[in-house]
Amino acid sequence: MVRPRIVIVGGGFAGYQAARRASRHARGEVDVALINPTDFSLYQPLLPEVAAGILEPRRIAVPITSTLPRVKLLLGTVGGIDTGQRLVRYVDAENRPAEIDYDRLVITVGAVSKVLPIKGAAEFGHGFKGLPEALYLRDHIVRQVELAAHAPPGERRARLTFVVVGAGYTGTEVATAGHLFTRALARYHRSLRDEPIRWILLHLGQSVLPGLRPSIQRTAERVLRRRGVDLRLGVSVREQTREGVHLTDDTYVPARTVVWTTGVAPDPVAACFGLPMVGGRIEVDEYLAVKGHDHVLAVGDIAAVPDLTRPGEYTGMTGQHAERQGKLAGRNVAASLGYGTAKPYKHRNLGFVVDLGGWKAAADPLGVPLSGVVAKAVTRGYHLMSVPSGRVRIAADWLLDAFLPRQEVQLGLIRSGQVPLASAGPELPHLAYEEPDSET
């Protein structure tokens, strides 16, 4: 007998959990294949700690093969789906075209960095989406501090000025962790010990961390200002040059580092799949099945999932939703093959955590507002529970960081040209195919 096959496209939060749950619910009686460009699933919430030299990059790279032993990993990038013949076409790790058939398909290709139409941003800005960007930013920050130690006053000020655009989760955490990192680096250079290091956080809105409870917003703003981060609300970049940024309030900031964390957009490759779309996302029902294609599910940032707690709206593009939808997708796709029962997706907000660097954090577990050391313990506890593997190593890095100085060294593994902001991620091949008339 031919065993049914579930193919999962994408190995992020949603894809990893979908593969894990599908293989578990099907009790090993179904083949599960996961197509992903890398052999790991990235735990993105801890990326700022990699950029700040707190965690080693491998700590947040969850190995797929060893942690999902019942799942077949196919290294490659998907470029086309034929829902009529139930085929997924992809390019493998050696750039060879390949395809795989499926009985059920789960699409979790996620999102890419949102690039705003700002003059000079794509050419001179730094993104912050994956490990290459985090490693490059860490090297870049170290390099700026080292160069500033021997630069004339005007150039020194520009090299010691770091601009972060966007005060959501990522931007706020990058600014707070980065500020502490540069202060630690400056202690190694006698000429910089009394030199001011500026971190400027720009946000067009009137509060940081938009969408979160006011208690978390107030805590974050208080920590940012007390720490010395220059928080500018209602302000963004009008133009970026190699030497600095022109802001929308008609001021100019000389700076050699501008990090863009202005959000994400659904991966544009989804438009090539021939599936119903809403605002760049694949339209699904409350069971995560694509409308008109019951054998295809879509979850995470790429899916427009109805929010049953807010009728008429879709769930947000967040890691929490991606992880929980992935778990449910694994259950529901197994149920569609006769293993268990399907359930609708209904999210209950259990709270949020934001790491603010050092011993500072903000959290509201079950609606209880926390700050300071208690919030920090809750935040790190949450991450240790959420990351699928490597918990002991992560905890060990945190412990060592509390007692030992961070290393000031550039690894030089990632060059600027390898992490262009303009591409918002790797260039994806789009494989042409004919969609059958019955599916249009």
N, C-alpha and C positions, 0 to 999 in steps of 0.2 A: 504494500500500500504506500502511496505517496503521502508524506506528511504535509499538512498545511503549513504555509510559510507566512510569517509576519515580517514585513520590511519596515524599518524605522529610519527616517532620513533626518540626520542631525543628532549630535551627541552632547548638546548642552543640558541645562537643568531638566527641561521637559523630555528630551530624547533619552537621556540616561535613565530617568525614573520610569519612563514608559517601557523601555527594554527590560529593566529590572522586574517590574511588576508583571509584565506580560509573560516572561519566562517562569515566574513563580506561580501565577494563576493557572497557566497551562500545564503545570506539573511536568515539564520536560517532554510533553507529547506533541509540541509544535516547534518548528524551526523558527528562531528569531534571529534576524540579521540586522545589524546596525551599520549604516553608511555614514562615515564621518571623515573629514580631512586629516584629523590627528588621531592618535591612539589613546587620547585622554579626554576627559570631560573637565572643563575649567570651572572651578568654584570662584566666580567673579567677585563676590562681595569682599574678598580679602586681597584683591589686586592692589589697592592703595598701600597695603602693608608690604607688598613686594616692591613697589616703587620706592618706598621709604627705607628699604633695607632691613625691615624687621623679619620678614619671612623669606626663606629661600623659594624660588619659583616652583620647584617640584612639589612643595608642600600643598599647593592648591591645584595641582594637575592630577586628577583622579584617574588612575590607569583603568582602561575599560576591560582589557582582556582578563586581568587577574581578579577584578572585582565583579565581573559579570561572566562567570565561567560557562553559563548555558547560552550565551549570546555569541553569534559569529560576527566578528568585526571586519568590515570591508573598508579599507582606506580609499577614500575617493571623494569627489565633489559632484553632486547631482546637478544635471543640467536640463533634464526633461523627464516627463511622466506620460505614459500612454495608458489612460484609464480604460480604454477599450480592450486592449490586449493584456492589461495588468502587468505592465513592464515599467521598470525604473531604469533610465539611462544615466550613466555617470562616467566620469573620467577617473581612472585609478591613480594611485600614488606615482606612477611612472608615466602619466599623461597618455595612457592608452584607453580608448573607448571601451566601455563594457556595459552590460545590462543584466538585470536580475528580474525574474518574475515574482509575483506575490499573490497571495490570497487576500491579505489585508495589508493596508498601508497606513502608516502614521507619519505625518509630516511635521517636523519640528525644526525647521531651518533657522528660526530665530530672527534676530535683527542685526542691523549694521549701524554704525555711527551716523548720526544726522549731521550733514554738512550744510551750514547756512551759506547763503549767497553773499558772503562778505569778501570784499576785495582783499586778496593777499592771504586769506585764512588757509586755503588749501595748499598754498605754496610754503608758508612759513609756520603754520600752526602744528601742534602736536595733538593727536587723538589719544583716547584712553579706553580701549575696548578689550584688549587681550594681552597675553603675556609679552609678545614682542613690543607693544607700546609701553607696558610697565617697565620692562627691562631697559628699553631705550631711554625712557624718562629718567630712570635712576642714574644711568650713566651721564645723561645730559646735565642733570642737577649737580652731580659731583664735578663734572668738567667746568661748569660755570663758576663754582666756588673756587676751584683750583686756579682758573684763569684770573678771577677777580683778585686773588691774593697778590698778583704782580702787575695789575693793570693801573693806568692813571685814574684819577678820581671820577671823571665823567663816565668812562667805560666801566669802572668798578661798580658804580651805582646801577647801571643798566644790567650788568651780569648778576647782581644780587637782588634784582626785582623779578618776581615770578607772578604771572597773571593767570588766573583760572577763570574761565568763562562758563557760567552755569552753576547754580548753587543747589542742585538736586543732591541725591545721595552721593554720587561719585564726586562731584565737584567739591562738596563740603568736606568729605573725607580726605580727598587729595590735598586740599588747602591746609587742613589741620595737621595731617601726618607730615606733609612736605615742610611746613613751617618748623616743626620740631627737628626734622632731619637736617635742614640747612643750618640751624643753630648748632647742632651737634658737630656738623662738618667744619663750621667756622672755628671751633675751638682748637683744631689742629693747626691753624694758621695765625701766627702772632699778629700779623698785620690786619686781620679781620676781627679780632676779639672785641673791639669797640665800634665796629662798623655796623650800621643798621642793615638788616635784611628784610626786604619788603615782600610780603605775599598779599596780593590784591585779588579779592573774590568778587566778580561782577555777576549781577543777576538783574534781568529786566523786571522781574516781579518785585513786590514790596516786602517779601519775606523769604528766608531761605527754606529749603525743604518743602516746596509747595505740595499741598495735598495731605500733609501730615498734621497731627493735632497741634494746636497752638502751644501746648506745653513743651513739646519737642522743639518746635521752631524757636521759642524763647530761650530754651537752654542752649541750643546750638549757637544762636546769635550772641548770647552772653559769653560763651566760651571763646568764640572767634574773636570778639572785640577785646576781651581780657588778655588773650594770648598775643595780640598785636596784629592780627590779620586785618587788613584794610577792606572792610566789607562795604561795597557800593551797590546799593539797591536802586532799581530803576535805571540802571546804566548798562550798556553793552558796548561792543566794538563796532565802530563804523568802517575802519580800514586797518589792516595789519601790514606792516613792512618788516624788513629784516631787522631793523633797529628798534622797533617798538609798535605801539598801537595808538590809533586815534579813536577816542571814545565818543559816544553819542552825546555827552555833555560838553563837547567841544574842548576837552582836555587831551593832552598827549602824554603818554607814559613810555619813557625809554625802557625797553625790556627785551632780553634775548630769549625769554621763555614764555610762551603762551599756550596753555593747555585748554583744549576745547572739550567740555563735558556737557554739551547742550542737548543731550538726550539721544534717543535711538529712533530708527525708522524700520518698518518691516523689510526683510531681505527682498530686494527687487526680483530675485530669481523666481519667486512664487508666481509672478505674473506670467511666466512661461509654462505653467502647469495646466492651463486650460480649465481652471476651477473657478467657481463663483467668488468674487472678491468684494470687499467692503472697505473703502479707505486704505487700499494696499494690503489688506489682510484677507485670509481665506475665510469665507463665511461658513460657520458650523452651527449645529443646533446645541441644545443643552446637554446632549450626550456626547458632544465633541465630534459628531459625524458630519462630514461635508455635505451640504445640501445637494441632493440629486446624485450623490455618490456614496451609498451606504457602506461600501467596503473601504472607504478612505476616511481617516480621522486627521484632524489638524489641531495642534495645541501650542501653547506658549505665545511668544511675541508675534508669531506669524498668523495666529488665528483670531478671528473676531468671535469671541465666545460670549453668548448672552449672559449678562449679570443678573441672576435671578433675585438678588437682593435689591437691585435698582432696575425695575422693568424699563425696557426701551434703551438701555445702555449696554456697553460691552465692558468686559473686564480689562483692567489696565495692563500695560506691558511691564510687568514687574517679575522679579525672581520668585516671589512667593506664589504668584499665580502659575508661573511656568512649572514650578516643582509640583504643585498640587494637581494641576491639570495633567502633567505627565503621569503621575501615579494613577489617576483615574482613567487615563487613556489606556494604560497597560491593563487595567481591570476590564474596561469595556471592550477592548479589541479581543481579549481572550474570551469574553462572554459572547461575542459575535460568532465565535467558533464552537460554542457549546460548553465553555468552561466558566461557570458562575453566571451571575446576573449583572446587567448594566445598571448604572446609576447616573442621574443628572449631576452636573457640576454646580455646586452651590458653595460659595466661599464665605467662611466666617472669619472676620478679622480678629486675630489673636494679639495684635500689637505690632510695633515696629522697633527696631534697634538701629542706632546710628553711632558709629565709633568716631570719637572726636580727638583721638590721639592722646598719648600719655595715659594718665589715669582718668580721663574724662570720656563720658559717653552720655547719650540720652536714649531713654527707652520708655515704653508704656505697655508692658505685658498685661494682657487682660484689662487694658484701660487704666492701669495704675501708673501715674507719671513718676519716673525715676531719673536721677541725674548723679553725676559724680562717680565714686568708686563702686557703689551698688549697681548703677546702670552699666558700668564697665564689666562687672562680673557677669551680669545678665547677658550682655552683648557677646562676650567671649564664650559663655556657656551655650548660647544659641548657635553660634557658628560651629562649635565643636560637635553639637548634636546634629547639625545640618550637613556638614561635609561628610561624604560617604566613606572616606578613608583618610589615613594619615593623621589622625587626631593626636596621637602621642608625640609625633614629630612637630606638629604645629604648637602644641603646648610647650614642648621643650624650647622651641625658638622664642616663644613669648617669655619664658623664664630666663633664658640667656640674655635677652634684650633688656630685661629689668636690671641686670647686674653688670653686664659687659658693654663697653663702647662698640658702636657699629663700625664696620670696616669702611674706610674711605678708599675705594678702588674702583676703577672703571674696567668692566669686563670686555667691552668692545665687541660684543657678539652681534649686536643689532645696529645697523647703520641707518641714518636718516632716510635714505631712499627706500628702505625696506618697510617703512611704516608710514606711507603717505596718507595724510588726512583726506586727500581728495578721493581716494578709492574707497574709503569707508570699509575697508576689509579686502580680502583677496578677490581678484577678478574671477568671475565665475563663467565658465563656458556654457552657452545656451545651445543645446542640441535640438535641431529642428525635427519635428515629427508631424504627421498628419493625424488630426483628431477625427475619429469616426463621426459620421453625421448623427448617429443615434445618441451621442453623448453631448452634442452641442446644444 
